[in-house]
């Protein structure tokens, strides 16, 4: 049976565990909803078989430890992801894509710095327009603020922060839950996952990039603005300009 890997990632407390629990209709992942920025340090995964339409396919859904915590830097965590992926790919699994969770109610609005947006745009030159079809942006925690305010924030993200990604075929979808009706969360989670399962673009062969990625100097603790750019560089091979910038900026800070 074929097994494909889906990474669920994002900042700490963005709703990653809640998303996976709704996907499988059970509490398989502990939910950390406290104010402390100390997230789980290890990658957790659950294997699911989606539906009768794909009886040949197992999905390994993996929750990447929350970024921006106070224990480990983002760079260290990203390198853990690279190690984990290397191990799984050596077992003949394939890579299916990334679901990036973003808490729409949070004030931590900036997900990509202007310089990183510019670097990503430059690195996209000459690459296929569908290159980021397997990178899905999922907005979460819609019930915490008004629908009007959440929709306004989502529109601004699409226009500014995420526009460069959407132009390369990234999708944006909403993950909503209803405490009185678990089917709402289940259906919403599967809508997001199916955006990856239905992708027509070629599955990226990332095995050759992982060793090189682990040698990069990435941001230290609380470098949340680098997470999307770093994940895209790891998985899809974009943005060499961003990695060079990271090395120079590290030297200036030291």
Steps between C-alpha positions, in 0.01 A plus 500: 500500500627845408569745785514876449624753756308816588669756728279712725702802611477858622569709807434363847131495601385549141264201522709219354398233756135606487509468121640145511260392776207615287647329195496159672198566724685420820742664743828353381703819544519697828382857454719780638287812526682676782689825479836331562711477186641158587370261237564129462856436386438191288318433175177308562322307228189292439429272204155511344331339200292772337196350329381219270592709195869457590527152656862476388613807693609549860560852623762573763390832651784650702478793739819704493587652841371854530738770387582811705522319835752585771683165508633441150572738215314476172816394319554206736142387457516525122809280501312248715233499231767430239635206704151359551416530131823329401412202718146471364600542137759224543202274580362559148239751608416797277459864591150642454524859618473753782200638689610826663272601790446870573293621796274765344417646844860572596669839490819330376403607150827507307585157361753610239738795523513736200858393420394133503208573268742665261743207523223248436376695200851507354547126555171422321634638170492234233325246727156348423199708606361199686817456706334558836181305439608265779533781756155577646439790738232414756343771717379381842310613813228685314266489796721718719430827323211626291454358152533849356832569669638156416398534136666842481826360640484207258451735205799708603716189536400381153570839345829578672680233705384197303446648155838383371417143609146504360641615166702176493184291561498483880145463629342667802220331691319539830496241777191545716366295789171484687497358853139393453560324168825307451416440135576868430864464608536161330368630168703820525826312570444262209427790266849633574668159471326421173656811345830311527367154415344633179813683383590433139854638523793263521591384850824684591809285542648659811741227608798663327443838667472391861871463578578837342216663692627372834829687445331840465520759777139573585340733751523450876215512751200722417594538132140428404512716188741251338284191542299506176804593290710229666233232454465593134876487456515159671216337310489672164858617446421870465664811642877456503507880540321468833757252632788730410322788670462287814875445525581869464235608746630250757847650475366853547315398816802328657 
